[in-house]
Amino acid sequence: DGQLFNAFDFPKHLHPAVSSRMKIMSGMDISEKRRPQDGRILIKVLGRRVDLRVSSLPTIYGEKIVIRILDQGNAMVGLTKLGLDADDKMLVDQVCNAPYGIVLVTGPTGSGKSTTLYSVLEQINKPEVNVVTVEDPVEYTIFGIGQVQVHERAGLTFNSTLRSILRQDPDKIMVGEIRDGETAQLAIRAALTGHLVLSTLHTNDAPSAAIRLIDMGIQPFLVSSSLLTVIAQRLVRNLCTACKEEYELPQKVAETLDVPAGTRAFRPVGCNECRGTGYRGRSAIFEIMSITDTIRQLIVSGASADILRKEALDNGMKSLRKSGIRKILEGRTSVEEVLTTTF
């Protein structure tokens, strides 16, 4: 659930052998130990196909190997599974029905951005709609969608693929990540020429996304005329249903959260079901900023992220903190989780 824990230790002298075995299985160069490498292992576990993404990094003690497990059968893909509130679900449904424009999902690495994008794709995936994605890597396969895997060494980059995709007359395009100014230019050009473009961006909150695009060299008037919606998200751990404990929030905490004194919430305890952590599973909290005419004018005039945020909040945007507080009051997560995840 996003927290490291010690599963087991093995003797130090086995480290080179274990890392070499991992590199062989994932198709890496075992003779190269001085530069980072990426690889992939496809295995079958209990009749299910599990995709392991392997990353090696040279450190002063030897190679550090990280494996990311992508279990297609256990994917939380689907708007109903995301845990959206009714008003947030309505905003996301509007995004799914939009004919053109750019929709950005923002947040740090591992905050569930791809899962949200796949859930939106699943909703708009119909036989009469031509949907194409360009990803690095393709994390989940969806029937009926053309998914392209980026291959830098073969010259198949985000930019070259995006140019080729536009020749195939797609209706909706998903770009795995906007990493540079050129990709941003192409994505915005596609959005302005009648395509719905979905992508991710690394920013801390929703209003910062517009500023980030301008930083990448996009003209403010192009950002304002193409941007439809920005969804910022974080993952919070769910309280273990077997051992969570109800209590009354202390006066100071209630004031911090801006909830009435005497409000009751739940806190983690720890049991065998949750490995003594008090938490089991994760869910997302969202901050969804719809781009109104006023926000468009502010973007063109070069307003700061703080001014955009104030206008969005005045316009009814629910902040990440507010979204987290709602989850606390529903008894799904703890005060500590929300306070450490949001500002």
C-alpha positions in Angstrom: 0.0 0.0 0.0 2.8 2.4 -0.9 4.8 1.8 2.4 8.1 -0.1 2.5 8.4 -3.1 4.9 11.0 -5.8 5.4 9.8 -9.0 3.9 13.0 -11.1 4.3 16.8 -10.7 4.3 19.2 -12.9 2.3 23.0 -13.2 2.7 25.0 -10.4 1.3 27.2 -12.7 -0.9 24.0 -13.8 -2.8 23.3 -10.2 -4.0 25.3 -10.3 -7.3 23.8 -13.7 -8.2 20.2 -12.5 -7.4 20.6 -9.2 -9.3 22.2 -11.0 -12.3 19.3 -13.6 -12.4 16.8 -10.7 -12.3 18.6 -9.0 -15.2 18.7 -12.2 -17.3 15.0 -12.8 -16.8 14.1 -9.2 -17.7 16.3 -9.1 -20.8 18.9 -6.6 -19.5 22.6 -6.6 -20.3 24.3 -8.4 -17.3 27.7 -7.2 -18.2 26.6 -3.5 -17.8 26.7 -2.6 -14.1 27.5 1.1 -14.3 24.3 2.5 -15.8 20.6 2.2 -15.0 18.6 -0.3 -17.1 14.9 -1.2 -17.5 13.4 -4.5 -18.4 10.3 -6.6 -18.2 9.3 -10.1 -17.1 6.0 -11.8 -18.1 5.0 -14.6 -15.7 1.9 -16.7 -15.1 0.7 -17.0 -11.5 -2.4 -19.0 -10.6 -3.4 -18.9 -14.2 -3.2 -15.1 -14.4 -0.7 -13.2 -16.5 1.4 -10.9 -14.3 3.7 -8.3 -15.8 6.8 -7.4 -13.8 8.6 -4.1 -14.7 12.2 -4.3 -13.5 14.5 -1.3 -12.9 18.2 -1.5 -11.9 20.2 1.4 -10.5 23.9 1.4 -9.7 24.6 2.4 -6.1 27.8 2.5 -4.1 26.9 -0.9 -2.6 26.0 -2.6 -5.9 22.9 -2.6 -8.0 19.5 -1.7 -6.5 16.7 -3.6 -8.2 13.1 -2.5 -8.0 10.2 -4.6 -9.4 6.8 -3.1 -10.1 4.0 -5.6 -10.2 1.2 -5.0 -12.8 -1.5 -7.5 -12.2 -4.1 -7.1 -15.0 -6.6 -9.2 -13.1 -6.3 -7.1 -10.0 -6.5 -3.7 -11.7 -8.8 -1.1 -10.2 -9.7 0.1 -13.7 -13.2 1.5 -14.1 -14.8 4.7 -13.0 -17.1 2.9 -10.5 -14.0 1.4 -8.8 -12.1 4.7 -8.4 -14.2 5.8 -5.4 -15.3 9.1 -7.0 -17.9 11.2 -5.1 -21.2 11.8 -6.9 -20.2 15.4 -7.9 -16.7 14.4 -9.0 -18.2 11.5 -11.0 -20.4 14.0 -12.8 -17.4 16.2 -13.8 -15.5 13.1 -15.1 -18.6 12.0 -17.1 -18.6 15.5 -18.7 -14.9 14.9 -19.7 -15.8 11.5 -21.2 -18.5 13.1 -23.4 -16.3 16.1 -24.5 -15.7 16.1 -28.3 -12.3 17.8 -28.2 -9.8 19.5 -25.8 -7.1 18.3 -23.5 -7.6 16.7 -20.1 -4.7 16.4 -17.7 -4.3 14.1 -14.7 -1.6 15.3 -12.4 0.2 14.0 -9.3 3.5 12.4 -8.2 4.8 9.1 -9.4 2.6 6.2 -8.2 -0.4 8.3 -7.4 -2.7 6.3 -9.7 -2.8 8.7 -12.7 -2.6 5.9 -15.2 -5.4 4.0 -13.5 -7.6 7.1 -13.7 -6.8 7.6 -17.4 -7.5 3.9 -18.2 -10.8 4.2 -16.4 -11.8 7.2 -18.6 -10.6 5.3 -21.7 -12.8 2.3 -20.8 -15.8 4.6 -20.5 -15.2 6.2 -23.9 -14.3 3.0 -25.7 -17.1 2.2 -28.1 -16.9 0.4 -31.5 -17.6 3.6 -33.4 -14.9 5.6 -31.6 -11.3 5.4 -32.8 -9.1 5.5 -29.7 -5.3 5.4 -29.9 -2.8 5.5 -27.0 1.0 6.1 -27.0 2.5 4.9 -23.7 5.8 4.0 -22.1 5.1 1.3 -21.1 1.6 0.0 -21.9 0.4 -0.9 -18.4 -3.0 -2.5 -19.1 -4.4 -3.8 -22.4 -7.9 -2.7 -23.3 -9.9 -4.6 -26.0 -10.8 -2.3 -28.9 -8.1 0.3 -28.4 -5.0 0.8 -30.5 -2.1 0.9 -27.9 1.4 1.9 -29.0 4.4 1.2 -26.9 7.2 3.8 -27.1 10.6 2.3 -28.2 13.3 5.1 -27.9 16.1 3.0 -29.4 14.1 2.1 -32.5 13.2 5.8 -32.9 9.6 5.3 -31.8 9.3 8.3 -29.5 6.2 10.0 -28.0 6.6 12.8 -30.6 7.1 10.6 -33.8 4.3 8.3 -32.7 1.9 11.2 -32.0 2.6 12.7 -35.5 1.8 9.3 -37.0 -1.3 8.8 -34.9 -2.8 12.1 -36.2 -2.6 10.6 -39.7 -4.9 7.8 -38.6 -7.8 10.1 -37.9 -8.4 9.2 -34.2 -11.3 10.6 -32.2 -9.6 10.2 -28.8 -5.9 10.1 -28.0 -4.1 9.1 -24.8 -0.5 10.3 -24.4 1.1 8.4 -21.4 3.0 11.5 -20.2 3.8 15.0 -21.4 7.5 15.1 -20.7 8.8 18.0 -22.9 7.8 21.0 -24.8 7.6 19.2 -28.2 5.2 16.5 -26.9 3.1 19.3 -25.2 3.0 21.3 -28.5 1.8 18.2 -30.5 -0.8 17.3 -27.8 -2.3 20.8 -27.7 -2.3 21.0 -31.5 -4.2 17.7 -31.6 -6.7 19.1 -29.0 -7.2 22.2 -31.1 -7.9 20.3 -34.2 -10.9 18.3 -33.0 -9.4 15.5 -30.9 -10.0 14.7 -27.2 -6.5 14.3 -25.7 -5.9 12.6 -22.3 -2.5 12.8 -20.7 -0.6 13.0 -17.4 1.7 15.7 -16.0 3.9 15.9 -12.9 2.5 18.9 -10.8 1.5 19.2 -7.1 -2.1 20.4 -7.7 -4.6 21.1 -10.5 -4.0 24.9 -11.0 -0.2 24.3 -11.4 -0.8 22.3 -14.6 -1.6 25.4 -16.7 1.5 27.1 -15.4 3.6 24.0 -16.1 2.5 23.9 -19.8 3.4 27.6 -20.1 6.8 26.8 -18.6 7.3 24.2 -21.3 7.0 26.9 -23.9 3.3 26.7 -24.8 1.7 30.1 -25.5 -0.8 31.0 -22.8 -3.6 31.6 -25.3 -3.1 28.1 -26.7 -3.2 26.6 -23.2 -6.4 28.5 -22.3 -8.2 27.6 -25.5 -7.3 23.8 -25.4 -7.4 22.9 -21.7 -10.7 21.4 -20.6 -10.2 19.9 -17.2 -7.3 19.1 -14.8 -7.6 16.2 -12.3 -5.1 16.2 -9.4 -5.0 13.1 -7.3 -3.2 11.3 -4.5 -3.6 7.8 -2.9 -4.5 7.4 0.7 -4.4 4.1 2.6 -7.8 2.6 3.6 -8.3 1.7 7.2 -8.4 -2.1 7.9 -12.1 -2.9 8.3 -11.3 -5.8 10.7 -9.6 -3.6 13.4 -10.3 0.1 12.9 -11.4 1.9 16.0 -13.9 4.8 16.4 -13.0 7.8 18.5 -13.8 11.5 19.0 -11.5 14.0 17.2 -9.6 16.2 19.6 -10.6 19.9 19.6 -7.3 21.0 17.9 -7.6 18.4 15.1 -11.3 19.3 14.5 -10.2 22.9 14.1 -7.4 22.0 11.7 -9.8 19.9 9.6 -12.5 22.7 9.9 -15.1 20.2 11.2 -17.5 20.6 14.2 -16.2 19.8 17.7 -17.2 16.3 18.8 -16.9 14.9 15.3 -16.2 11.1 15.3 -13.7 9.4 13.1 -11.7 6.1 12.9 -8.1 5.4 13.6 -5.8 2.4 12.8 -5.2 -0.3 15.3 -3.4 -3.2 13.6 -4.2 -7.0 13.4 -3.1 -10.1 11.5 -5.3 -9.2 8.5 -3.3 -6.0 7.9 0.2 -7.1 9.0 -0.2 -4.9 12.1 -0.3 -1.7 10.1 -4.0 -0.8 10.6 -4.4 -0.2 6.9 -5.4 -2.4 3.9 -5.6 -1.2 0.3 -5.6 2.3 -1.0 -8.1 4.7 -2.6 -7.7 8.0 -4.5 -8.7 11.5 -3.4 -9.3 14.0 -6.2 -9.1 17.7 -7.0 -11.0 18.4 -10.2 -10.6 21.9 -11.9 -12.9 22.7 -14.7 -11.6 25.5 -16.9 -14.2 28.2 -16.9 -14.2 31.4 -19.0 -12.8 33.4 -16.1 -9.9 30.9 -15.6 -9.2 31.0 -19.3 -8.8 34.8 -19.1 -6.6 34.5 -16.0 -4.3 32.0 -17.9 -4.0 34.3 -20.9 -3.2 37.3 -18.6 -0.3 35.2 -17.0 -1.9 34.8 -13.5 -0.1 32.8 -10.9 -1.1 29.3 -9.7 -2.4 30.9 -6.4 -4.8 33.2 -8.3 -6.0 30.3 -10.5 -6.5 28.2 -7.3 -8.5 30.9 -5.6 -10.8 31.3 -8.6 -11.2 27.5 -9.0 -12.1 27.2 -5.3 -14.6 30.1 -5.6 -16.1 28.3 -8.6 -16.8 25.1 -6.5 -13.6 23.1 -6.9 -13.1 20.7 -4.0 -9.4 20.7 -2.9 -7.4 17.5 -2.2 -7.6 18.2 1.6 -11.5 18.6 1.4 -11.7 15.3 -0.6 -9.6 13.6 2.1 -11.7 15.0 4.9 -14.8 13.5 3.3 -13.1 10.1 3.3 -12.2 10.6 7.1 -15.8 11.4 7.9 -17.0 8.3 5.9 -14.6 6.2 8.1 -12.5 5.1 5.1 -9.2 6.6 6.0 -7.4 8.2 9.0 -6.7 11.8 9.9 -2.9 11.1 9.8 -3.1 9.8 6.2 -4.9 12.9 4.9 -2.7 15.4 6.8 0.5 13.7 5.6 -0.7 13.5 2.0 -2.3 16.9 1.5 -1.6 20.6 2.2 
